[in-house]
Structures are given as C-alpha cells and as structure tokens.
C-alpha cells in the first residue's frame, strides 16, 4: 500500500500535471517539515499536526535566514499536501486552514529599454557560424515571443512551424501554447536550421542544441542572456525573465491589449499579466504630461 507521500506524488504528477521539478520541490518541502516535526516534537508522520507546529517551523526557517518568498513556497507545498489529505479523507481539518502568507516586499522588475535592445543588435552585428547564429536567435526569440526559459529550452524541432508562422511550446502544468513568430524571426530560424544540420547529435529532437548536439541547460541560457546584455546595460538583473518582462512591457507601451498579452505569455489570469502594466502606465503618464494643454 502506498504511503500518503507516494500517493501525493502521483496526484501531483497525474492529476495536477506538475513538472518533475515542481513535484520534487513539493515532496522535499513536505519531507523537511516531517524531519523538523520529528526532531522537535517527537512525532512521526505529519498527518495529525496542529498549526502551532507549522508556525514553529516557520520561525525556525526565518531564524535560519530563509527568505519570505522561500518560506511561502514551502507553506504552499504543505497547503497542497493537506488539501490532498482532505480530498482523500485522510484528515478532517487542515492545519493550514488559517495560515496567512508572509509579506513580500514588492520588487519592481526593470525591463530593458527599446534603446538597449537596439544597441545590442548593433553590437552583435551579423552573426556567423552555428554558435553565433544560435545565440542571437535565442536572444531574439525571448524578446519577440515572451516565452519562458524552460519553454525555450524544451522547444522541439517539430514545434516550429514556419509555414504557419507559429511555435508550439509546452508551458506550466504541461499546457500547450501557440505563439506567432515575426517574419524576421522566421528568416533567422531558417538560417539557424541550416547550421544546425551540421551539428545533429543525441539532442536532435530539441530545437536549440549545443555544439555536441545536446539539449541546452538552464544555467547556460541564463549566462548567455546575462553576457549579451552586460555589453549594453548597467541594470543589475539581466536574465531571460527580464527579457520576457521586456516583451510584455514593450507590447503594452505600444498599445497592445492586456488580454492579448495575457494569451501570448500563457498566463492563466489577468492578475499575473497586470504586474507588467506599471511600466506602460509610466509611459502613458509621460505621453499625457507632454500632450495635455494644461501640462505646462
């Protein structure tokens, strides 16, 4: 007979369709709380805990210097675990019922400016050879599609449809999404594919591959974006996520509809997309101040 944790793992994988990375993170959080609870309260298993025990773990994590963001993520894992136990009638009341997330200071993501993007394109110039052409395409793909890093890395060759001008990516919770590509990107893709044929290798199902034909790693893609934008930007954060943020902000600044941007980004709700509107609002204020008769 499966343990509650094993059944929870199956639930996350099969019913919730979470990625292996997310499933492991949830299970690790539950396991760490289990170890904490046994070490501090001498209680094996966490099915019958009360909220004061959970609160003790929160205090311990904060004392260890764990950030509020990380603490909240661990609590989300516990909430999910106890929701599962409720659903399967293993418990009658969740100890997380009255839990409130720790406050997170708002950090405003600063997107790259259109000038920084234009400067980068001038610095890069015309790429030559497999590596340069691939790296330039990765940068442009992030900026013109707004896809996530995991989506770009997991993009398959068969997911690129040049005849229809679209990409098919697998987003969060294995949700498939269609993203249109610009004609200029289609030209770059054709150029990259010609170079890619010479590389091949065991990673050939993946669209973006290394010189050895392997699937790219998340750290490689992060370092690539950071390295490229270090040439033209003094911003502290230079990452694939900032490029995704830039994609959304530039679309909104140039009049795109919020719902359309939501669909392009693959967000499940408008609330997730609205975090990008502060930059477009700043742009609107600037236009308004310069155009209104009473602005002088």
N, C-alpha and C positions, 0 to 999 in steps of 0.2 A: 504493500500500500504506500502511495506517495505521501511524503511529508507536506505540510502546508506550504513550505517554501518552494518545493518542487512543483506543486500544483499552481502556485502563484507565478512561477516562471513560465509554465505552459500557458497560463492565462494571458500574460503579457505578450508572449510570442504569437500565440494562435488567435486569440480574440482581439486584443488591443493592437496587434501587429506592430509592436515597437521594434526598433532596430536592435541587433545584438548588443551594441554599445550601451543603449539605454537600459535594456534588460539587465545587463551585468551591473550597471550603476545602481539600479533599484535593489537588486539582490545583495550587493555589497553593503548598501546602507542598512538594510534590514539585518544583515549578519553582524555589522558593527554594533548596532543597538542591542542585539541579542547578547553579544560578548560583554558590553558595558553593563547590561542589566544583571547578568550572572555574576560579574565581578563585584558589583556594588550592592546588589540586593539578594544574591544567592539564589536567584530564581532561574530555572532552566525553562526555555521557551518564553515567548513574549505575547502569547495569545491572551493571557489574563492580567496584563499590566494595567496600571492606572496612569492618569495624566501626570501626576507628580513625578513618576519615574521618567517619563518622557522629558519633563521640564528639567530634571536633574541632568539628563544627557545634553540638553540644550546649553545649560550653564557650563557644563564641562567642556563642550565644544568651543564656546565663546572664550572661556578661560585659556584654552589652548591656542587662541588666535585665529580660529576658523572664521572666515568672513560670513556676514549675514546672508549673502547670496548662497553660499555653500550650505549653511545651516538650513535655509529654507528649502533647498533642493533635497536634503536628507529628510526633512519633515514631509515633503511631498511624497517621497518614497514610502514613508510609514503610513501616510494617509491612504495611499493606494493599496498597501498591504492590508490595512484594516477594513477598507471598503470591500476588498476581495473576501475577507473572512466573514463580513456581514452578509455578502451576497451568497456565500456557500453555507451560511448558517452555522459557522464555527463559533461566532460570538454574537451577543445580542446588542451590545453598545460599543461603539468605537471610542477608545481613549483619546482620539484626536478630535472628538466632536467640537470641543470649544477652543481648539488651538487657533491662534492668530499668528500669521507670519511676522517675522521680524522686519522692521522698517529698513528699506534700502534707499540710500541717498541717490537721487536722480543724477545719472551721468549722461550728459548730452554728447552724443556721438557727432563729431565734426566731420562732415563729408569732404571729399576733395572738391576743389572748385573746378569750374569748366576750364579756367586758365591752366591749372595744374595738369589736367588731362591733355590739353593742347600742347603744353610744354613737354610732357613726357613723350608724346608722339613725335615731336621734333627731335628730342634727344635720342630716341630709339632709331629713328630713320627707317630705312628699308631693310628688314631682317633677311639674312642669307643663311641657308642650311637648316637642317632639321631642328636643332635646339633653339635657335633664334626665332624661327617661324612659329614653333610650338609655343614658346614663352610669350611672344607678342600676342598670339591668338588667345592664350589663357587670360591675359590682361583684358583684351577687348571683349572676350566672351563674358567675363564678370561684369564689365561696365555696360554692355549692351543688352544683357539678358537679366541681370539681377539674381542669377542663380546662387544657391548656397555652395560652399566649398565642397561638402560631401556630394552634392548633386553633380558638380563639375567632375570630380574625381570618378564618380560612379557612372558617368555618361558612357553609353555603349555606342559602338560604331553604327549599329542598326537603329539607334535612337536619333541619328542625324539624317533628316530627310530634306535634301537640297531641292528636290523637285517641287516640294510643297513649301519650302522655306520655313521649316519648323524643327524644333528639337523636342524630344520626348525624354523627360527626366523623372527620376523617382525621388520624391520629396519625403518629408517627415511622415512617419507612420505608413510608409510604403505607398503614399498617394502619388499616382501618376499625374504629371502636368505637362501640357503642351506650351512651348514658348516660341513665339515667332523670332526669326533672325533677320537682320537687315541685309540687303543685297551686298553691301561692302564686306560683311562678315562671311557671307556665302562664298565670295571670291577667295577670302583668306582660308576658309575651310578646304576649298579645292586645292589650293597651293599646299596646305599642310598635309592633306591626304596623299599627295604625290610623294612628298618627302617621307611620310610615314610608311609607305610601301617598302622602302629600303630597310626599315628597322625590323618590323614584324615582331616575332617573339611570343612568349607564353602569355603575355598580357594583351594579345591582339584583339580580344573582344572589347576591350576598353578603348574609348576614342583617344584619350590622352595617355601616352605611354612614355617611359624613359628611353634612353638610347639602347638599353638592353631589352626593350620590349615589355617592360613590367608596368604594372599599374602604379600611378604616382601616389606618394604618401601625403597625408595632410600637412606634415611639417615642411615638406618640400614646397608645396604650393604656397604656404604661408611665407616662407623665406623668399620665394620668388617675388611675390607682391611687395613685401617689405623692401627688398633690394631695389626693385624698379622705382618705387615711389620715393625712396630715400634720395634719389637723384634730383627730384623737383619739389619735394615737400618737406617742411620742417615740422609737420604735425607729429605728435607723439605716437598716435595709433595709426599704423599703416598695414592694413590686413585685408583679406578677402571680404570680411564682413563690412568693413568701411566702404569697399567698392560697391557692395550690394546696397548699402545705405546711400551711397552717392547716386547710384542708378535711380532709386526711388525719389530722392530729393530733386534731381535734375528733371525728371519727368513731371513732378508736381510743379516745380518752378516754371516749367514751360507750358502749363495749362492742362496736364493730363488729369483725368477724372480719378478720384480716390478709389472708387470701386474697381476701375481697370488696373490700377497699380496693385491693388489687393490680389487680383487674379494672377497678375504676372509674377508676383512674389510668392504665390502659393500660400497666403495666409488664410486661416480658417475663419477669422473675424476681422472686421474693420478696426477693432481696438488695437490689434497688432500693427496695422498699417499706419494708424494715426500718429505713432511716435515719430514718423518722418515728416509730419506736417509743420513742425516748429521752424524748420529751415525755409520752407516755402512761404510760411507766414511772414518771416523776416523779409523775404524778397518782396512780398506783396506790400508790406509796410513801406519799403523803400520806394517802390513804384508809386504808391499812394501819396507819400510825402512829396515826391517830385512832381506829381501831376495835378494835385488838387489846387484850385485857385487860392485857397487860404493857407497854403503850406508855407508861404514866405514869412 
